[in-house]
Amino acid sequence: MFVTPFFERSVNDEIRRAAPFKVVKKSVNYMIIESKGKNLAQKLCKDKGVFVYSIFPILARRKVDKRRYVDSIYKALMDVKPKKWADIKIEILDVNSKQGFSAKDLEVKFGERMEGDGLSINILRPQTLLYSVIWDMECFVGIGDMKQLEKGFLDPFRHYARANAGIGRAELKIREAFDDFGLHGRGIALDLGAAPGGWSVFLAQNGYKVIAVDNGDLAYGKIKRLELRCRIMDGKKGDAESGLKRCDILHIRSGFDGALRSIDLKKVDLLVNDMNIRHNLSAEAMLKFSKKMRKGVPALMTVKCVRRSVDRYLAQTKKILSKDFEVVGVRVLPHNRQEATMLLLRK
Ligand SMILES: C[S@@+](CC[C@H](N)C(=O)[O-])C[C@H]1O[C@@H](n2cnc3c(N)ncnc32)[C@H](O)[C@@H]1O
């Protein structure tokens, strides 16, 4: 399973609550664990904890032969018998060995061999994923139905790392949040702490007109190249809704306080906040906006954690927000670094 190093302690606590386990291998951003608890992976996925976001059940652990390195890994992969071999993709999750083959090298080699063996390969839309971690002279192998993996297990980090983030890494955080929390909607989105504009772009490309609030500049050139219309408005003048009529993203260039007056909050259909300020100040900022927002409107915010006592940050944030918001979900998503993402609903 993949983990964010900063949250390692919390990850361990979360898994232990599901079942006792032992760490078999530990890398910087993932670990291989062993548990006698039945269906630990299923349980973790069902419970949808906060910290564990990506779990790949392992079915076999095999020794790798140094002289027949590629052959022996291929054999280990082929030995795992799926229910049906339909449109398969091989994914080497990580190679932690000094044999000179990258994950990509191995994926290409195995893909070619599978085709040679008459197996139906489908890299873009596979039905079955055959995956492995190579660690020194051992390989850990699993297989799964793609739909089920996507629902519960599949590592969205790799999925999105390959997709094109138009503005930057932050954009991937909101994609993951929309996916993970099953969000979709339309209307007006208010994006606090919007610069350089990753979240705003994502929202504008997914059904929203966006009011982006930040003292800093958005990446106007990139936004234009993505064929989105962006306008800038001074925080003290004008009203955002009429400004929005002529563009996809309206950038109010001011701090969040300065923007309050320009926005008719009753018209806001989604509030998002990725401001890099202390968790308590960020939660208090949310309350300034929520006061006039409609009941049932969803909100997303990242909770920045300076130290590792994450539970404390989350508890304090929830307490402040509870005045106006129901906390629907909290997740540390793959692109969250020292932060968690919260899904809220205006009460
Ligand atoms: C992590 S960045 C946001 C990245 C953005 N979500 C994206 O996708 O590109 C945090 C932003 O919060 C902004 N910020 C910090 N304090 C703020 C405040 N008081 N009012 C508005 N924005 C603020 C910063 O200027 C910075 O651009």
The ligand as an SDF file (V2000), in Angstrom:
LIG
                    3D

 27 29  0  0  0  0  0  0  0  0999 V2000
   -1.1580   25.9500   -2.1500 C   0  0  0  0  0  0  0  0  0  0  0  0
   -1.4290   27.4860   -2.9170 S   0  0  0  0  0  0  0  0  0  0  0  0
   -2.9080   27.1730   -3.7820 C   0  0  0  0  0  0  0  0  0  0  0  0
   -2.7420   26.3860   -5.0240 C   0  0  0  0  0  0  0  0  0  0  0  0
   -3.9950   26.3800   -5.8570 C   0  0  0  0  0  0  0  0  0  0  0  0
   -5.0610   25.6270   -5.2050 N   0  0  0  0  0  0  0  0  0  0  0  0
   -3.7480   25.8170   -7.2370 C   0  0  0  0  0  0  0  0  0  0  0  0
   -4.3610   24.7960   -7.5560 O   0  0  0  0  0  0  0  0  0  0  0  0
   -2.9940   26.3630   -8.0060 O   0  0  0  0  0  0  0  0  0  0  0  0
   -1.9440   28.4760   -1.5990 C   0  0  0  0  0  0  0  0  0  0  0  0
   -2.3980   29.8560   -1.9920 C   0  0  0  0  0  0  0  0  0  0  0  0
   -3.0500   30.4500   -0.8500 O   0  0  0  0  0  0  0  0  0  0  0  0
   -2.9220   31.8440   -1.0060 C   0  0  0  0  0  0  0  0  0  0  0  0
   -3.2560   32.5490    0.2350 N   0  0  0  0  0  0  0  0  0  0  0  0
   -2.5910   32.5490    1.4010 C   0  0  0  0  0  0  0  0  0  0  0  0
   -3.2090   33.3710    2.2680 N   0  0  0  0  0  0  0  0  0  0  0  0
   -4.2870   33.8920    1.6360 C   0  0  0  0  0  0  0  0  0  0  0  0
   -5.3100   34.8220    2.0100 C   0  0  0  0  0  0  0  0  0  0  0  0
   -5.3260   35.3810    3.2220 N   0  0  0  0  0  0  0  0  0  0  0  0
   -6.2530   35.1290    1.1120 N   0  0  0  0  0  0  0  0  0  0  0  0
   -6.2430   34.5570   -0.1240 C   0  0  0  0  0  0  0  0  0  0  0  0
   -5.2970   33.6800   -0.5330 N   0  0  0  0  0  0  0  0  0  0  0  0
   -4.3270   33.3600    0.3350 C   0  0  0  0  0  0  0  0  0  0  0  0
   -1.4540   32.0000   -1.4310 C   0  0  0  0  0  0  0  0  0  0  0  0
   -1.2540   33.2480   -2.0620 O   0  0  0  0  0  0  0  0  0  0  0  0
   -1.2560   30.8080   -2.3570 C   0  0  0  0  0  0  0  0  0  0  0  0
   -1.3730   31.1970   -3.6960 O   0  0  0  0  0  0  0  0  0  0  0  0
  1  2  1  0
  2  3  1  0
  2 10  1  0
  3  4  1  0
  4  5  1  0
  5  6  1  0
  5  7  1  0
  7  8  2  0
  7  9  1  0
 10 11  1  0
 11 12  1  0
 11 26  1  0
 12 13  1  0
 13 14  1  0
 13 24  1  0
 14 15  1  0
 14 23  1  0
 15 16  2  0
 16 17  1  0
 17 18  1  0
 17 23  2  0
 18 19  1  0
 18 20  2  0
 20 21  1  0
 21 22  2  0
 22 23  1  0
 24 25  1  0
 24 26  1  0
 26 27  1  0
M  CHG  2   2   1   9  -1
M  END
$$$$
